[in-house]
Amino acid sequence: FTNSFGENRKALATVCMIFIAAGEVLGGAIFGFFGHLTTKRGRDPIVILGFITSMTSYFLIFLNIPFEAPLGETKPTDAAYITSNIYLAVFTAFILGFSDSCFNTQITSILGGAFKEQSSSAFAIFKFMQSMSAAVAFFYSPWLKLQWQLLIVVVFDILGTIAFCKVEWAANKYEVLSSEPDAESD
């Protein structure tokens, strides 16, 4: 907990979780409501939007929270790059939730479309990998300073976005090729 947030710093964690959830709900509602545009333009613009917003939130966390914060209570001498700001922390939580909804809605969409016959198996494997990653993060989080935790999520965010876009583009290419009439049948 960041000492410079004052006496209510532990309550701020709860408020931030509420704003993460609000960002996820808003993103899910927007992408659900405008789902017909996703089918026209593809899933990759939403994933790239999620990538941009998540990188923005990681950068704001890097600036706003002292590196020692994950290790326990910070001291008054532990400072962030900028003066820690409660409102910036809440805003960062909101855009982090929004970026999470960008990824989750599109991953759900691509899994449901690619594995129509075996969707329960695909979602089970996805949830297993997601849970395993969270368990690993819970294990290392009390031991690594914030900058190293952010580096880990940035690297996996980049790799995940690249992998998603490659799969999406390959699926689009396959769909276009399979819908073209055979030249030999003429």
Backbone bond lengths (Angstrom), bond angles and torsions (degrees), N, CA, C in turn:
res aa  C-N    CA-C-N  psi(-1)  N-CA   C-N-CA  omega(-1)  CA-C   N-CA-C  phi
1 F - - - 1.446 - - 1.511 109.31 -
2 T 1.284 115.70 137.06 1.456 121.98 -175.20 1.526 109.84 -83.31
3 N 1.322 115.70 115.61 1.455 122.59 -176.51 1.526 112.13 -58.85
4 S 1.315 117.17 -34.72 1.463 120.02 -175.93 1.537 112.78 -71.25
5 F 1.344 118.80 -7.33 1.460 121.03 175.25 1.525 112.11 -79.13
6 G 1.320 116.60 -7.79 1.463 120.27 174.78 1.515 113.47 92.51
7 E 1.339 114.55 -165.95 1.460 121.58 -174.50 1.529 112.83 -65.91
8 N 1.311 117.47 -30.73 1.462 121.27 -176.82 1.529 112.54 -92.40
9 R 1.312 117.68 24.89 1.464 120.36 -175.47 1.528 112.99 -65.26
10 K 1.327 117.13 -31.40 1.469 118.43 178.74 1.525 110.73 -74.25
11 A 1.308 117.47 -33.04 1.462 120.68 175.82 1.526 110.33 -69.25
12 L 1.325 117.09 -28.70 1.465 120.92 178.60 1.523 110.97 -62.45
13 A 1.329 117.25 -33.21 1.470 119.91 177.54 1.524 110.15 -60.69
14 T 1.330 117.40 -40.78 1.460 121.30 177.93 1.523 111.26 -66.18
15 V 1.320 116.35 -42.91 1.463 120.61 178.75 1.533 109.76 -62.27
16 C 1.317 116.64 -42.02 1.473 119.77 178.75 1.521 111.22 -63.51
17 M 1.331 117.87 -38.41 1.470 119.78 177.64 1.521 110.84 -64.49
18 I 1.330 116.77 -36.73 1.467 120.32 177.13 1.525 110.02 -64.30
19 F 1.332 117.25 -40.34 1.461 120.02 -179.98 1.530 112.08 -73.70
20 I 1.321 117.87 -29.67 1.470 119.69 172.24 1.530 108.72 -62.10
21 A 1.329 115.90 -46.64 1.470 120.34 178.95 1.517 111.12 -62.57
22 A 1.334 117.79 -39.50 1.470 120.72 178.94 1.526 110.69 -63.72
23 G 1.334 117.22 -40.33 1.465 120.57 176.97 1.516 111.76 -64.29
24 E 1.333 116.89 -39.40 1.454 120.55 178.29 1.526 111.44 -66.35
25 V 1.335 116.63 -43.07 1.464 120.48 179.88 1.528 110.42 -65.39
26 L 1.321 117.24 -45.21 1.465 119.97 179.23 1.529 111.01 -61.29
27 G 1.315 116.93 -46.39 1.463 120.31 178.59 1.511 112.08 -61.94
28 G 1.332 116.88 -44.24 1.464 120.08 178.56 1.516 111.81 -62.31
29 A 1.333 116.66 -39.36 1.465 120.22 178.84 1.525 111.28 -67.61
30 I 1.312 116.75 -43.76 1.470 120.48 179.79 1.528 110.42 -62.32
31 F 1.326 116.59 -48.52 1.462 119.38 -176.61 1.520 111.50 -72.13
32 G 1.336 117.66 -27.19 1.453 120.25 174.35 1.516 111.81 -72.47
33 F 1.331 116.22 -41.17 1.460 121.49 -179.04 1.530 111.37 -68.50
34 F 1.324 116.57 -38.97 1.460 120.82 -179.25 1.523 112.00 -101.70
35 G 1.327 116.63 29.82 1.458 121.35 -178.87 1.514 114.06 -60.44
36 H 1.345 117.01 -29.71 1.466 119.96 179.70 1.535 111.20 -65.25
37 L 1.337 117.30 -28.83 1.470 119.53 176.45 1.520 111.34 -72.40
38 T 1.330 115.91 -30.13 1.461 119.91 178.92 1.518 110.63 -63.35
39 T 1.322 116.33 -39.44 1.462 118.81 179.99 1.522 111.61 -67.64
40 K 1.339 117.01 -30.13 1.469 119.98 178.77 1.524 112.09 -77.18
41 R 1.309 117.09 -45.89 1.472 121.49 -172.45 1.518 114.05 -98.61
42 G 1.300 117.82 -11.04 1.453 121.24 -179.89 1.521 111.91 96.39
43 R 1.323 113.88 169.15 1.456 120.53 -178.69 1.522 112.68 -87.12
44 D 1.318 116.59 -21.10 1.462 119.82 -173.57 1.525 114.50 -63.28
45 P 1.350 121.54 -34.72 1.471 117.87 177.23 1.528 112.68 -62.20
46 I 1.326 117.27 -34.89 1.460 120.01 179.14 1.519 110.66 -71.11
47 V 1.315 117.15 -39.63 1.461 120.28 177.55 1.530 110.21 -66.02
48 I 1.318 117.70 -39.23 1.473 120.39 177.49 1.531 110.02 -66.58
49 L 1.340 117.68 -37.89 1.464 120.48 173.43 1.527 110.35 -60.45
50 G 1.324 116.80 -43.65 1.465 120.96 176.54 1.514 111.86 -61.52
51 F 1.318 116.45 -39.21 1.466 121.00 177.94 1.529 110.47 -62.79
52 I 1.319 116.48 -46.40 1.474 120.55 -178.91 1.522 110.74 -63.76
53 T 1.339 116.88 -44.76 1.467 118.63 -179.15 1.527 112.03 -69.41
54 S 1.327 117.69 -35.51 1.468 118.66 177.91 1.526 111.03 -68.77
55 M 1.334 117.19 -41.14 1.466 118.94 177.01 1.524 111.35 -63.35
56 T 1.329 116.44 -37.13 1.467 120.14 176.05 1.520 110.12 -62.84
57 S 1.323 116.92 -44.34 1.468 119.27 -179.68 1.527 111.53 -66.46
58 Y 1.328 118.23 -38.32 1.463 120.10 177.46 1.529 110.82 -63.18
59 F 1.326 115.99 -40.38 1.465 119.83 178.88 1.530 110.81 -65.12
60 L 1.330 116.77 -41.82 1.465 119.97 178.73 1.529 111.31 -65.93
61 I 1.323 117.22 -37.77 1.466 120.53 174.85 1.517 109.71 -62.66
62 F 1.325 116.97 -44.68 1.459 122.50 178.68 1.530 110.97 -56.36
63 L 1.330 116.75 -40.99 1.460 120.70 -179.07 1.529 113.20 -77.15
64 N 1.329 117.66 -36.23 1.460 122.75 -166.95 1.528 114.86 -93.28
65 I 1.322 117.68 -23.14 1.469 120.98 -173.24 1.528 109.36 -114.47
66 P 1.347 118.28 133.92 1.473 120.00 177.07 1.531 111.62 -63.25
67 F 1.310 116.37 148.43 1.463 121.33 -177.97 1.529 112.56 -61.23
68 E 1.318 118.16 -26.57 1.457 122.28 -176.91 1.525 113.06 -83.05
69 A 1.315 118.64 -5.72 1.467 122.57 -174.06 1.531 113.91 -55.84
70 P 1.333 120.75 -40.67 1.469 118.64 -179.48 1.536 113.78 -69.31
71 L 1.318 116.79 -15.71 1.462 120.31 -175.27 1.522 112.67 -86.19
72 G 1.314 118.82 -7.46 1.462 122.66 -179.73 1.516 110.03 140.88
73 E 1.315 115.97 -162.01 1.463 121.12 178.22 1.528 109.34 -61.42
74 T 1.303 116.01 132.28 1.463 119.10 177.21 1.525 109.87 -83.57
75 K 1.306 114.90 157.15 1.464 121.24 176.47 1.527 108.26 -90.98
76 P 1.324 116.66 160.58 1.472 118.22 176.88 1.534 112.89 -60.09
77 T 1.328 116.20 -21.58 1.473 119.35 179.24 1.531 112.41 -82.36
78 D 1.345 117.21 -15.85 1.467 120.84 177.95 1.521 108.39 -78.07
79 A 1.294 115.96 111.97 1.462 119.80 -176.05 1.523 110.49 -120.79
80 A 1.312 114.58 153.17 1.461 121.30 174.40 1.529 107.89 -89.52
81 Y 1.321 115.80 178.98 1.470 119.62 178.40 1.521 111.74 -63.96
82 I 1.325 115.27 -34.92 1.463 120.24 175.25 1.523 107.07 -117.87
83 T 1.307 116.83 168.21 1.453 119.66 174.23 1.520 108.14 -65.88
84 S 1.327 116.60 122.48 1.462 121.12 -176.16 1.523 110.15 -57.08
85 N 1.323 115.16 131.29 1.452 121.99 -173.57 1.523 109.17 -123.33
86 I 1.319 116.83 125.23 1.461 122.22 -178.92 1.527 111.17 -61.81
87 Y 1.329 116.38 -44.52 1.471 120.36 -177.37 1.522 111.35 -65.75
88 L 1.323 116.76 -36.00 1.464 120.25 176.58 1.528 109.93 -67.07
89 A 1.321 117.24 -38.07 1.469 120.73 177.97 1.523 110.93 -63.34
90 V 1.329 117.55 -41.77 1.467 121.40 179.58 1.533 110.25 -68.16
91 F 1.320 117.59 -42.80 1.465 121.29 177.13 1.530 110.62 -61.70
92 T 1.323 116.31 -42.76 1.466 121.23 178.46 1.522 110.39 -61.38
93 A 1.320 117.06 -40.96 1.464 120.46 177.78 1.525 110.58 -61.34
94 F 1.330 117.15 -42.04 1.463 120.93 179.90 1.528 111.27 -62.17
95 I 1.340 117.46 -48.32 1.470 118.13 -177.79 1.529 111.53 -71.78
96 L 1.326 117.34 -25.24 1.463 119.59 173.83 1.529 110.17 -66.63
97 G 1.339 116.73 -41.99 1.458 120.44 176.02 1.520 112.10 -64.73
98 F 1.336 116.23 -40.13 1.462 120.17 178.18 1.527 110.66 -62.69
99 S 1.326 116.71 -43.94 1.473 119.28 179.75 1.526 110.71 -64.54
100 D 1.321 116.94 -36.10 1.456 120.18 177.49 1.527 110.80 -62.93
101 S 1.330 116.57 -38.45 1.468 119.20 178.45 1.525 111.00 -67.46
102 C 1.327 117.15 -33.51 1.476 119.71 176.29 1.518 110.27 -58.70
103 F 1.318 116.25 -48.41 1.465 120.18 -178.89 1.529 111.60 -68.27
104 N 1.328 116.86 -48.53 1.469 120.13 -174.31 1.518 113.11 -64.11
105 T 1.329 118.01 -41.78 1.466 118.98 -179.55 1.521 110.81 -65.46
106 Q 1.310 117.74 -38.77 1.463 120.35 -176.78 1.521 112.15 -78.40
107 I 1.325 117.48 -33.92 1.471 119.61 175.44 1.524 109.39 -65.98
108 T 1.336 116.22 -42.42 1.462 120.02 176.85 1.525 110.45 -60.44
109 S 1.318 116.00 -42.04 1.462 120.81 -179.84 1.523 111.69 -63.97
110 I 1.313 116.94 -46.57 1.473 119.24 -176.91 1.525 110.98 -69.92
111 L 1.330 118.07 -36.47 1.466 119.75 177.98 1.527 110.99 -67.23
112 G 1.339 116.09 -41.79 1.458 119.90 178.69 1.517 112.66 -64.50
113 G 1.333 116.33 -34.85 1.458 119.95 179.80 1.512 113.33 -79.06
114 A 1.313 117.02 -38.48 1.464 120.35 -175.79 1.527 113.01 -79.47
115 F 1.326 116.62 -28.51 1.463 120.28 -176.41 1.532 110.26 -122.14
116 K 1.322 116.08 58.21 1.463 120.92 -177.50 1.521 112.18 -60.46
117 E 1.313 116.45 -39.49 1.469 120.95 -176.98 1.525 112.19 -80.80
118 Q 1.330 117.47 -26.34 1.464 121.31 -176.14 1.525 110.63 -127.33
119 S 1.326 116.52 43.67 1.463 119.97 -174.28 1.525 112.38 -64.58
120 S 1.340 117.88 -36.56 1.463 118.50 -178.99 1.523 111.04 -65.48
121 S 1.325 117.87 -37.53 1.467 120.89 177.30 1.521 111.17 -67.10
122 A 1.332 116.74 -41.52 1.467 120.55 -179.91 1.529 110.78 -63.68
123 F 1.337 116.99 -43.91 1.457 119.91 179.94 1.526 111.35 -69.50
124 A 1.322 117.59 -33.58 1.462 120.72 177.23 1.524 110.76 -64.28
125 I 1.327 116.88 -43.40 1.469 120.39 178.07 1.515 110.54 -65.81
126 F 1.340 117.10 -41.82 1.469 121.11 177.80 1.522 110.64 -60.15
127 K 1.334 117.48 -48.91 1.464 121.01 -179.06 1.524 111.49 -65.71
128 F 1.329 117.40 -35.09 1.457 120.66 176.48 1.531 110.62 -62.14
129 M 1.330 116.23 -48.14 1.468 119.90 -179.74 1.526 111.25 -64.58
130 Q 1.330 117.01 -39.27 1.458 121.19 178.10 1.532 110.44 -64.01
131 S 1.309 117.05 -43.26 1.468 121.26 179.57 1.522 111.33 -68.16
132 M 1.317 116.36 -38.69 1.466 120.29 178.74 1.528 110.41 -64.42
133 S 1.311 116.66 -41.93 1.467 120.61 177.93 1.526 111.18 -63.17
134 A 1.315 116.77 -41.52 1.470 120.55 177.99 1.523 110.73 -63.98
135 A 1.323 117.09 -40.01 1.469 120.53 178.97 1.529 111.27 -63.79
136 V 1.311 116.73 -42.35 1.461 120.51 177.32 1.530 110.55 -62.70
137 A 1.334 116.40 -42.56 1.468 120.79 178.99 1.526 111.33 -63.95
138 F 1.340 117.17 -40.30 1.460 119.55 176.99 1.521 111.13 -63.65
139 F 1.329 117.32 -31.80 1.459 120.27 179.35 1.527 111.73 -69.49
140 Y 1.344 117.23 -46.53 1.468 118.36 -175.79 1.526 113.99 -86.12
141 S 1.326 118.77 -16.73 1.469 120.20 -173.07 1.527 115.13 -60.38
142 P 1.336 121.54 -35.07 1.469 117.47 178.67 1.530 113.79 -77.03
143 W 1.316 116.87 -4.99 1.459 120.01 -175.32 1.524 113.88 -110.47
144 L 1.317 118.07 -20.63 1.463 121.06 -177.76 1.523 110.94 -104.95
145 K 1.311 115.60 138.01 1.456 120.07 175.74 1.533 109.24 -67.46
146 L 1.314 114.34 163.59 1.463 120.92 -173.32 1.524 113.39 -57.67
147 Q 1.326 118.08 -42.59 1.462 119.11 -175.71 1.526 111.75 -62.09
148 W 1.333 118.14 -31.98 1.467 120.85 179.71 1.525 110.50 -77.53
149 Q 1.321 116.43 -35.61 1.462 118.80 175.27 1.522 111.18 -65.09
150 L 1.332 115.76 -40.42 1.465 119.41 177.69 1.532 111.24 -65.94
151 L 1.323 116.64 -37.56 1.468 119.78 177.39 1.526 110.76 -61.27
152 I 1.324 116.81 -41.48 1.465 120.65 179.10 1.525 110.68 -62.07
153 V 1.337 117.45 -48.17 1.467 118.83 -178.12 1.525 111.62 -68.44
154 V 1.331 117.86 -32.78 1.466 120.18 177.88 1.530 110.08 -65.65
155 V 1.316 116.83 -45.35 1.472 120.05 -179.84 1.530 110.44 -60.94
156 F 1.329 117.20 -47.22 1.469 119.48 -179.08 1.523 112.05 -70.83
157 D 1.324 117.35 -28.98 1.464 120.48 175.38 1.528 110.43 -65.96
158 I 1.315 116.41 -44.06 1.466 120.65 177.93 1.531 110.31 -62.93
159 L 1.338 116.25 -49.10 1.473 119.95 -179.24 1.529 111.57 -62.14
160 G 1.327 116.92 -42.09 1.466 120.60 179.96 1.515 112.66 -65.03
161 T 1.333 116.63 -40.39 1.464 120.19 179.37 1.521 110.85 -66.98
162 I 1.322 116.57 -43.24 1.468 120.08 177.82 1.529 110.43 -62.00
163 A 1.331 116.71 -45.21 1.464 120.12 -179.43 1.529 110.95 -63.23
164 F 1.327 117.04 -43.13 1.462 119.85 179.92 1.523 110.67 -61.79
165 C 1.339 116.14 -47.08 1.472 119.27 -178.20 1.521 111.10 -63.78
166 K 1.335 118.51 -39.36 1.464 120.51 178.31 1.531 111.09 -63.13
167 V 1.327 116.64 -42.05 1.465 120.23 178.76 1.525 110.11 -66.19
168 E 1.320 117.03 -43.67 1.464 121.30 -179.78 1.526 110.58 -62.23
169 W 1.324 117.03 -45.06 1.467 120.20 -179.07 1.523 111.22 -67.70
170 A 1.329 117.28 -38.19 1.464 120.34 177.54 1.528 110.34 -66.00
171 A 1.328 117.54 -40.14 1.467 120.79 178.49 1.521 110.52 -65.87
172 N 1.316 117.66 -39.75 1.474 120.84 177.74 1.521 110.63 -64.80
173 K 1.323 116.66 -42.18 1.464 121.03 179.55 1.530 110.11 -63.83
174 Y 1.322 116.79 -43.26 1.463 121.06 178.68 1.528 110.68 -62.63
175 E 1.332 116.10 -41.70 1.471 120.69 179.73 1.524 111.31 -63.00
176 V 1.337 116.89 -41.71 1.467 121.20 179.19 1.529 109.95 -66.13
177 L 1.335 116.60 -45.00 1.463 119.83 -179.31 1.519 112.18 -65.84
178 S 1.329 117.55 -37.59 1.459 119.83 -178.35 1.524 112.58 -76.56
179 S 1.337 116.73 -20.43 1.476 118.79 179.24 1.529 112.79 -89.08
180 E 1.330 117.36 -13.26 1.463 120.04 177.57 1.530 109.55 -73.38
181 P 1.333 117.52 138.78 1.469 119.03 178.64 1.534 109.67 -68.68
182 D 1.338 114.44 146.69 1.463 119.27 178.52 1.520 110.20 -64.55
183 A 1.329 115.29 134.16 1.458 120.05 177.57 1.524 110.28 -72.15
184 E 1.359 117.23 -26.38 1.445 120.75 -178.26 1.529 112.47 -74.71
185 S 1.338 117.38 -23.97 1.462 119.24 -176.58 1.519 112.48 -75.57
186 D 1.325 119.60 -8.47 1.467 122.02 178.93 1.477 112.49 -76.43
